[in-house]
Amino acid sequence: MEVVRSAYPDHYAHEPKNNYFDPKSSKDAPRWMMVDVRFVKKLTVPLPLERLRTLAGLAKMVLLKKGSRLSVQPVDQTEWTVIMQLIAQDDGVSGSAGRT
């Protein structure tokens, strides 16, 4: 996925009948944000967190820090390069769908 619109207040948090309603969130002081994304490419091999944690270039990645939740996380250029190299490597290996 690629982020195509920067974060903006999640309007669902202000709709009482919505599953994502948060009475503590207001339009003046939103507690929840959302981004718009678009599809870029389907990975041929999953990239589980356990595998990402083994890569030295991702040691400081926010997503992999203890207590981080799966959500929209920042990815710096070095981390992006490591992940894209991993994807290219996996795409070039036949029968790698079962790898972890």
C-alpha positions in Angstrom: 0.0 0.0 0.0 1.0 3.6 -0.5 -0.3 6.5 1.6 -1.9 9.0 -0.9 -3.3 11.4 1.6 -1.7 12.5 4.9 -3.4 11.9 8.2 -6.7 13.6 8.9 -9.3 13.3 11.7 -11.3 10.0 11.7 -14.8 11.2 11.2 -16.2 7.8 12.2 -15.1 8.6 15.8 -17.7 11.4 15.9 -20.7 9.3 14.7 -22.6 7.9 17.7 -24.1 5.1 15.7 -20.8 4.0 14.2 -18.8 1.0 15.6 -15.8 3.3 15.9 -17.5 6.1 17.8 -15.4 7.5 20.6 -17.2 9.9 23.0 -13.9 11.4 24.2 -13.0 12.5 20.6 -14.2 15.8 19.3 -13.9 17.6 16.0 -11.8 20.3 17.8 -9.6 17.7 19.6 -9.7 14.4 17.6 -8.2 11.4 19.2 -8.1 9.2 16.1 -6.6 9.9 12.7 -6.8 8.1 9.3 -5.0 8.1 6.0 -6.0 7.2 2.5 -4.1 4.5 0.8 -3.9 2.8 -2.6 -2.9 -0.7 -3.7 0.6 -0.9 -5.1 1.6 -4.6 -5.2 0.6 -7.9 -3.7 3.5 -9.6 -2.0 4.2 -13.2 -3.2 5.5 -14.1 0.2 4.2 -12.9 3.6 6.7 -10.9 5.7 5.9 -12.0 9.3 7.1 -9.8 12.2 9.3 -12.7 13.3 11.2 -12.6 10.1 11.5 -8.8 10.0 12.9 -8.9 13.6 15.9 -11.0 12.3 17.1 -8.2 10.0 19.8 -5.9 11.3 18.7 -3.0 9.1 15.3 -3.0 10.9 16.5 -3.1 14.5 15.2 0.4 15.2 12.0 0.1 13.2 9.0 1.5 15.2 6.7 -1.4 14.2 9.1 -3.9 15.7 9.6 -2.2 19.1 8.1 -3.9 22.1 4.6 -2.6 22.8 4.0 -1.2 19.2 0.6 -2.0 17.7 0.0 -3.0 14.2 -1.2 0.2 12.6 0.1 2.9 10.4 3.8 3.3 11.4 6.6 5.4 10.1 9.2 3.7 7.9 12.4 5.5 7.2 14.3 5.3 3.9 16.8 2.7 5.2 14.1 0.4 6.5 12.2 0.8 3.3 15.2 -0.2 1.3 15.8 -3.3 3.5 12.2 -4.4 3.1 12.2 -3.8 -0.7 15.4 -5.8 -1.1 13.8 -8.6 0.9 10.7 -8.6 -1.3 12.9 -8.6 -4.5 14.9 -11.5 -3.1 11.7 -13.5 -2.3 10.2 -12.7 -5.7 13.2 -14.2 -7.3 13.1 -17.5 -5.4 10.7 -20.1 -6.8 8.7 -22.0 -4.4 9.3 -19.6 -1.6 5.7 -19.2 -0.6 6.2 -21.5 2.5 9.2 -19.6 3.8 9.0 -17.6 7.0 
